[in-house]
Amino acid sequence: MPNVSALPMDTVGAVMTDLMAQNGPVALHYSSTQGIASSRRSCAAGDAPPFW
């Protein structure tokens, strides 16, 4: 289990809000364990905000 108390909840909330606005139905649907392809590409490109 991750130490959830160490996560910046304001940042996590903003990311979740953006994710739901852009990919809500896809994000809530069962999918591969690799996650949403567009979100993976954003993280790989460095577009996602850091969580540390």
N, C-alpha and C positions, 0 to 999 in steps of 0.2 A: 504494500500500500504506500502511495506517496504521502509525504507530509503535507497535507492540504492546508495547514495553518501557515505554511511558508509561501503559498501562492498569492500573488497580488490579485485579490478578488475584483478590483475595479478593472484591471486589464482583462482578466478572464471573462468578466461580464460583457465588456465591450466586444471581445472576440466572438462570444456566443451570440450577442445581438446581431453582429454583422453576418455571422454564419447563418442564423435563422432567416435574416432578411434576404440573403442571396440564395440560400440552398435549403430552406426550411423543410419541405417535403422529403428531399433526398437525405438530409441530416437525420431525420426521424425514422427513416425507413431502414430496415435491416440491409446491410450491404457486406462487402468483403471486409475482412479484418484489417485491410490496409487503409481503409478510410476513403474519404471523398478525394478523387483525383485532383480537383482544382485546389483543394486545401493543401494537399501534399506538395503540389507544384509551388504554391505560395511560400510554404515553409522552406522548401529546397532553394528557392530563389532569394530567400532572406527578406521576403515581404511581410512575413508574420512578425508581430511584436515579440520581443524576448520575454520570457517569464522569470528571469532572474534579476 
